[in-house]
Amino acid sequence: MTAAGGHGRDEQRLRRVLEGLLGVPATEGNQIDVLRNGDEIFPAMLGAIEQATHTVDFCTYVYWTGDIADRFAAALAERARAGVRVRVLLDAIGAAQMSRELIDAMQESGCDVAWFREVRNTAPGAVNRRTHRKVLVCDEDVAFTGGVGIAAEWEGDARNPDEWRDTHFRVRGPAVDGLRASFVSEWAETGGLLFDDHDRFPEQPTPGSSTVQVVRCPSVTGWSEIATVVTGLLSVAQHRVNLTTAYFVPDEHMLGLLTDAAARGVRVDVLVPGEHTDKRIVQIAGEADYAALLEAGVNVWRYAPTMIHAKILTVDGLVACVGSANYDPRSFGLNEEANLIVFDADLVEVLDGHFDEDLSRSDRVDPEEWARRGPVQRVAEAVTQLLDPQL
């Protein structure tokens, strides 16, 4: 058996595990391009918008301020004036900082702008259930998803604390349909039309070699699809698990998956923000589980240069789970998320290379030093355990 043949069989096994668990068939022939940091991400997204001739569908959780916020609004408005149907879906809480002037400019240009679950129009039990999806689909031909928000924090190349570290993905091929569906399923809540004469529903080409599942993760009470994905991948991991996440608050089940993997000899590395974090309380909640992770042999790393906001899980150099979901209770139940499961060893090699580069700029949590942490830290960890389900 050749190494390549072995990889092929292992990859097929992973594919069938997740297809069987999720009931979502994977599609073949996709092209997935990895875009790292704002310097690569934003030009690619803006270029796709500027080249659109029929439709632009855009959904985001974060739309704040900065030059990039102005540029996106201007690009979307220009396409609408050119006769392109432009639909923009903004989370009513995540995008609350957005300039009203930008919204007015887009609407006056013909963009259809809607808010996802406005507080005043949403039942109290659903107010906390937000869309965390980041999806851009242009002309039903090219789509983007990942971790990036539209704000000054994501501009640049992670060179300093003002430039966040993130990863986004450009998609062509059959998986574009799945990402469009993740937009449409939320647009439906606004009362807007699901499609109109601008939509062509073309047969998707197969320009690449990546096999992809698109996992739409609606907000749920109880078990979620992203929980199924993570359970499946961590349960079958044999060699290496690389996890990067902006917000890491494992529940008892996920903690067990990570420690069990390490116990059976899998190298498990978890990369999280260091001192540059935008949500310290969430970080402390995750730190409450460091002792158990470190005791089991899991390596925990803190990214030093800036806030790391990427959400990437790779397993055994064969499969990657990427998209908007973090590894915390919000993404595993409260939020609406969209993730790609990519079965492509070449793409995973790129992501693992980026991961190793990120580790070289990170500080490993030393088990002995962590065991000596002071009483203030320990009390803070205990307090956050009361808040875990909302973090």
C-alpha positions as CSV (number, residue, x, y, z in Angstrom):
1,M,0.0,0.0,0.0
2,T,1.5,3.3,-1.0
3,A,1.4,6.3,1.3
4,A,-0.8,8.2,-1.2
5,G,-3.1,5.2,-1.4
6,G,-3.3,5.0,2.4
7,H,-4.1,8.7,2.7
8,G,-6.8,8.2,0.1
9,R,-8.5,5.4,2.0
10,D,-8.2,7.3,5.3
11,E,-9.7,10.4,3.8
12,Q,-12.5,8.4,2.3
13,R,-13.2,6.8,5.7
14,L,-13.4,10.3,7.4
15,R,-15.7,11.4,4.6
16,R,-18.1,8.5,5.1
17,V,-18.0,8.9,8.9
18,L,-19.2,12.5,8.6
19,E,-21.6,11.8,5.8
20,G,-23.2,9.1,7.8
21,L,-23.4,11.1,11.0
22,L,-24.7,14.3,9.4
23,G,-26.7,13.0,6.5
24,V,-25.1,15.7,4.4
25,P,-23.4,14.4,1.2
26,A,-20.1,15.9,0.3
27,T,-19.5,17.4,-3.1
28,E,-16.4,16.9,-5.2
29,G,-14.5,19.2,-7.5
30,N,-14.4,22.3,-5.3
31,Q,-11.7,24.9,-5.4
32,I,-10.8,26.2,-1.9
33,D,-8.4,29.1,-1.6
34,V,-6.9,29.9,1.8
35,L,-6.8,33.7,2.6
36,R,-4.8,34.8,5.6
37,N,-5.4,38.1,7.3
38,G,-7.0,41.3,5.9
39,D,-4.3,42.0,3.4
40,E,-5.4,38.9,1.5
41,I,-9.0,38.5,2.6
42,F,-10.4,41.9,1.8
43,P,-9.0,42.5,-1.7
44,A,-10.4,39.0,-2.7
45,M,-13.9,39.7,-1.3
46,L,-14.1,43.3,-2.7
47,G,-12.8,42.0,-6.1
48,A,-15.6,39.4,-6.2
49,I,-18.2,42.1,-5.3
50,E,-16.9,44.5,-7.9
51,Q,-17.0,41.8,-10.6
52,A,-20.5,40.7,-9.9
53,T,-23.0,41.1,-12.7
54,H,-26.2,39.5,-11.3
55,T,-26.3,38.9,-7.6
56,V,-24.5,39.7,-4.3
57,D,-25.7,38.0,-1.1
58,F,-23.8,39.1,2.0
59,C,-24.3,38.1,5.7
60,T,-22.1,39.1,8.6
61,Y,-22.2,39.2,12.4
62,V,-19.6,42.0,12.8
63,Y,-19.8,45.2,10.7
64,W,-18.2,47.9,12.7
65,T,-16.2,50.9,11.6
66,G,-13.0,51.8,9.8
67,D,-11.8,52.3,6.2
68,I,-12.7,48.7,5.3
69,A,-16.3,49.3,6.5
70,D,-16.6,52.3,4.2
71,R,-15.0,50.4,1.2
72,F,-17.4,47.5,1.6
73,A,-20.5,49.7,1.7
74,A,-19.2,51.7,-1.3
75,A,-18.6,48.5,-3.3
76,L,-22.0,47.1,-2.5
77,A,-23.8,50.4,-3.3
78,E,-22.0,50.7,-6.6
79,R,-23.1,47.2,-7.7
80,A,-26.7,48.0,-6.7
81,R,-26.6,51.2,-8.8
82,A,-25.3,49.0,-11.7
83,G,-28.4,46.9,-11.6
84,V,-27.0,44.0,-9.5
85,R,-29.4,42.6,-6.9
86,V,-27.6,43.2,-3.6
87,R,-28.9,41.7,-0.4
88,V,-27.2,42.5,2.9
89,L,-28.1,40.8,6.2
90,L,-26.6,42.2,9.4
91,D,-26.9,40.7,12.8
92,A,-28.9,43.3,14.9
93,I,-26.5,43.0,17.8
94,G,-23.2,42.1,16.2
95,A,-23.4,44.9,13.7
96,A,-25.0,47.5,16.0
97,Q,-21.9,49.7,15.8
98,M,-22.3,50.1,12.0
99,S,-22.6,53.7,10.8
100,R,-26.1,54.7,10.0
101,E,-24.8,56.8,7.2
102,L,-23.4,53.6,5.5
103,I,-26.7,51.9,5.8
104,D,-28.5,54.8,4.3
105,A,-26.1,55.1,1.5
106,M,-26.5,51.4,0.6
107,Q,-30.3,51.5,0.8
108,E,-30.5,54.7,-1.3
109,S,-28.3,53.0,-4.0
110,G,-30.8,50.1,-4.1
111,C,-29.2,47.5,-1.7
112,D,-31.8,45.5,0.2
113,V,-30.5,45.8,3.8
114,A,-32.1,43.8,6.6
115,W,-31.4,43.1,10.2
116,F,-31.3,39.6,11.7
117,R,-33.6,39.3,14.7
118,E,-34.0,42.9,15.8
119,V,-34.4,43.0,19.5
120,R,-37.7,44.9,19.4
121,N,-39.3,42.4,17.0
122,T,-37.9,39.1,18.4
123,A,-39.4,36.9,21.1
124,P,-37.4,37.1,24.3
125,G,-36.3,33.5,24.1
126,A,-34.7,34.1,20.7
127,V,-32.9,37.4,21.3
128,N,-29.8,35.7,22.5
129,R,-29.7,33.5,19.4
130,R,-27.7,35.4,16.8
131,T,-26.4,34.8,13.4
132,H,-22.6,34.4,13.6
133,R,-22.3,33.4,10.0
134,K,-20.0,35.2,7.6
135,V,-21.1,34.5,4.1
136,L,-20.6,36.3,0.8
137,V,-21.9,34.8,-2.5
138,C,-21.4,36.6,-5.8
139,D,-23.2,35.6,-9.0
140,E,-23.8,32.1,-7.6
141,D,-20.3,31.4,-8.7
142,V,-17.9,32.3,-5.9
143,A,-18.4,32.3,-2.2
144,F,-16.5,33.3,0.9
145,T,-16.7,32.2,4.6
146,G,-14.5,32.0,7.6
147,G,-13.8,34.2,10.6
148,V,-13.4,37.7,9.4
149,G,-15.6,40.6,10.3
150,I,-15.9,43.9,8.5
151,A,-14.0,46.3,10.8
152,A,-10.7,48.1,11.2
153,E,-9.5,45.3,13.5
154,W,-9.2,42.9,10.6
155,E,-7.2,45.1,8.3
156,G,-3.4,44.5,7.8
157,D,-1.4,41.3,8.3
158,A,-1.3,40.6,12.0
159,R,1.9,42.7,12.4
160,N,0.9,44.3,15.6
161,P,-1.9,44.3,18.2
162,D,-4.1,46.6,16.0
163,E,-4.2,44.0,13.2
164,W,-6.0,40.8,14.1
165,R,-5.0,37.4,12.9
166,D,-7.7,35.5,10.9
167,T,-8.3,33.1,8.1
168,H,-11.1,33.2,5.4
169,F,-11.8,30.9,2.5
170,R,-12.8,31.5,-1.1
171,V,-14.9,28.7,-2.6
172,R,-15.8,27.8,-6.2
173,G,-17.7,24.7,-7.2
174,P,-20.7,22.8,-5.9
175,A,-20.1,23.9,-2.3
176,V,-21.1,27.4,-3.3
177,D,-24.7,26.2,-3.3
178,G,-24.4,25.2,0.4
179,L,-23.1,28.6,1.4
180,R,-25.9,30.3,-0.6
181,A,-28.4,28.2,1.3
182,S,-26.9,29.3,4.6
183,F,-27.6,32.8,3.6
184,V,-31.1,32.1,2.2
185,S,-32.2,30.3,5.3
186,E,-31.6,33.4,7.4
187,W,-32.8,35.9,4.8
188,A,-36.2,34.0,4.9
189,E,-36.6,35.2,8.5
190,T,-36.7,38.8,7.2
191,G,-39.7,38.1,5.0
192,G,-37.7,38.7,1.8
193,L,-38.0,36.6,-1.3
194,L,-35.9,33.5,-1.3
195,F,-35.0,34.1,-5.0
196,D,-36.1,36.3,-8.0
197,D,-35.4,36.7,-11.6
198,H,-31.8,37.6,-10.9
199,D,-31.0,34.1,-9.7
200,R,-30.0,31.7,-12.5
201,F,-29.4,28.5,-10.5
202,P,-26.6,27.4,-12.8
203,E,-25.0,24.0,-12.8
204,Q,-21.9,24.4,-10.7
205,P,-18.5,23.7,-12.4
206,T,-15.9,21.5,-10.8
207,P,-12.8,23.6,-10.9
208,G,-10.8,22.0,-8.1
209,S,-10.0,18.8,-6.3
210,S,-11.4,19.4,-2.8
211,T,-14.3,17.4,-1.5
212,V,-16.5,19.5,0.8
213,Q,-19.4,19.3,3.1
214,V,-21.3,22.5,3.9
215,V,-22.7,22.3,7.4
216,R,-25.3,24.9,8.3
217,C,-25.6,25.0,12.1
218,P,-28.8,26.7,13.2
219,S,-29.2,27.8,16.8
220,V,-30.6,24.9,18.8
221,T,-31.4,23.7,22.2
222,G,-29.4,20.6,22.8
223,W,-27.2,18.8,20.4
224,S,-26.0,20.7,17.3
225,E,-24.5,19.7,13.9
226,I,-21.2,21.4,14.8
227,A,-21.1,19.2,17.9
228,T,-21.6,16.2,15.7
229,V,-18.7,17.3,13.4
230,V,-16.3,17.8,16.2
231,T,-17.3,14.6,18.0
232,G,-16.8,12.6,14.8
233,L,-13.4,14.2,13.9
234,L,-11.9,14.0,17.4
235,S,-13.2,10.5,17.9
236,V,-11.4,9.1,14.8
237,A,-8.2,11.1,15.1
238,Q,-5.1,8.9,15.0
239,H,-2.1,11.2,14.8
240,R,-2.5,14.9,15.1
241,V,-5.2,17.4,16.0
242,N,-4.6,21.2,15.5
243,L,-7.3,23.5,16.8
244,T,-7.2,27.3,16.5
245,T,-10.1,29.2,18.0
246,A,-10.8,32.7,19.1
247,Y,-13.1,31.6,22.0
248,F,-12.3,28.3,23.7
249,V,-14.8,27.2,26.4
250,P,-15.1,23.4,26.1
251,D,-18.0,21.7,27.8
252,E,-17.5,18.4,29.6
253,H,-18.1,16.5,26.4
254,M,-15.6,18.4,24.3
255,L,-13.1,18.4,27.1
256,G,-13.4,14.6,27.2
257,L,-12.9,14.3,23.4
258,L,-9.7,16.3,23.6
259,T,-8.2,14.5,26.6
260,D,-9.2,11.1,25.3
261,A,-7.5,11.8,22.0
262,A,-4.3,12.8,23.8
263,A,-4.6,9.7,26.0
264,R,-4.6,7.4,23.0
265,G,-1.4,9.0,21.7
266,V,-2.7,11.7,19.4
267,R,-0.7,14.9,19.5
268,V,-3.3,17.6,20.4
269,D,-2.4,21.3,20.1
270,V,-4.9,24.0,21.0
271,L,-4.1,27.6,19.9
272,V,-6.0,30.5,21.6
273,P,-5.5,34.2,22.1
274,G,-2.9,35.4,24.6
275,E,-2.8,38.8,26.3
276,H,-4.4,40.4,23.2
277,T,-8.0,39.2,23.6
278,D,-11.2,41.1,23.1
279,K,-13.2,39.0,25.6
280,R,-11.2,38.4,28.8
281,I,-14.1,36.8,30.6
282,V,-14.5,34.2,27.9
283,Q,-10.7,33.5,28.1
284,I,-10.9,33.0,31.8
285,A,-13.8,30.5,31.4
286,G,-11.6,28.5,29.0
287,E,-8.6,28.7,31.4
288,A,-10.7,26.8,34.0
289,D,-10.1,23.7,31.9
290,Y,-6.4,24.1,31.3
291,A,-5.4,22.0,34.2
292,A,-7.4,19.0,32.9
293,L,-6.1,19.5,29.4
294,L,-2.5,19.8,30.4
295,E,-2.6,16.8,32.7
296,A,-3.9,14.7,29.8
297,G,-1.0,15.9,27.6
298,V,-2.8,18.4,25.5
299,N,-0.6,21.3,24.4
300,V,-2.2,24.7,25.0
301,W,-0.6,27.7,23.2
302,R,-1.3,31.5,23.5
303,Y,-0.8,33.6,20.4
304,A,1.4,36.5,21.3
305,P,1.4,39.2,18.6
306,T,-2.3,40.2,18.5
307,M,-5.8,38.8,18.8
308,I,-6.2,35.6,16.9
309,H,-9.7,35.2,15.6
310,A,-9.4,32.2,13.2
311,K,-11.6,29.1,13.7
312,I,-9.8,26.0,12.2
313,L,-9.7,22.4,13.2
314,T,-7.5,19.9,11.2
315,V,-7.2,16.2,11.8
316,D,-4.4,13.8,10.8
317,G,-3.4,16.1,7.9
318,L,-6.4,15.0,5.9
319,V,-9.5,17.0,6.9
320,A,-10.3,20.5,8.0
321,C,-13.3,22.0,9.7
322,V,-13.3,25.8,9.0
323,G,-15.9,28.6,9.1
324,S,-17.5,30.8,11.6
325,A,-17.9,28.4,14.6
326,N,-15.8,28.8,17.7
327,Y,-15.3,26.1,20.3
328,D,-17.6,27.5,22.9
329,P,-21.2,27.1,24.1
330,R,-22.4,30.0,21.9
331,S,-21.2,28.4,18.6
332,F,-22.3,24.9,19.8
333,G,-25.9,25.9,20.3
334,L,-26.9,29.6,20.7
335,N,-25.5,31.0,17.4
336,E,-26.3,30.3,13.8
337,E,-23.1,29.1,12.2
338,A,-21.8,28.0,8.8
339,N,-18.8,25.7,8.4
340,L,-17.0,23.8,5.7
341,I,-15.6,20.3,6.1
342,V,-12.8,20.0,3.6
343,F,-11.3,16.6,2.7
344,D,-8.1,17.6,0.9
345,A,-4.7,16.7,2.2
346,D,-3.0,19.5,0.1
347,L,-5.2,22.2,1.6
348,V,-4.8,20.8,5.1
349,E,-1.0,20.9,4.6
350,V,-1.3,24.6,3.9
351,L,-3.4,25.1,7.0
352,D,-1.1,23.0,9.2
353,G,1.9,25.1,7.8
354,H,0.1,28.3,8.9
355,F,-0.6,26.6,12.3
356,D,3.0,25.8,12.8
357,E,4.0,29.4,11.9
358,D,1.4,30.7,14.4
359,L,2.9,28.4,17.1
360,S,6.3,29.9,16.5
361,R,4.8,33.2,17.5
362,S,3.0,31.7,20.6
363,D,3.8,30.9,24.2
364,R,3.1,27.3,25.4
365,V,1.3,27.1,28.7
366,D,3.7,25.3,31.0
367,P,1.9,22.6,33.2
368,E,4.1,23.2,36.2
369,E,3.7,27.0,36.1
370,W,0.0,26.7,35.5
371,A,-0.3,24.5,38.6
372,R,1.2,27.4,40.6
373,R,-1.3,30.0,39.4
374,G,-2.5,32.3,42.2
375,P,-5.8,32.4,44.1
376,V,-7.2,35.4,42.2
377,Q,-7.0,33.5,38.9
378,R,-8.5,30.4,40.5
379,V,-11.5,32.4,41.9
380,A,-12.0,34.0,38.6
381,E,-12.1,30.6,36.9
382,A,-14.7,29.4,39.4
383,V,-16.9,32.4,38.9
384,T,-17.0,32.0,35.1
385,Q,-18.2,28.4,35.4
386,L,-21.6,29.9,36.4
387,L,-21.7,31.8,33.1
388,D,-20.3,29.1,30.8
389,P,-23.6,28.4,28.9
390,Q,-23.8,32.0,27.8
391,L,-20.2,32.6,26.8
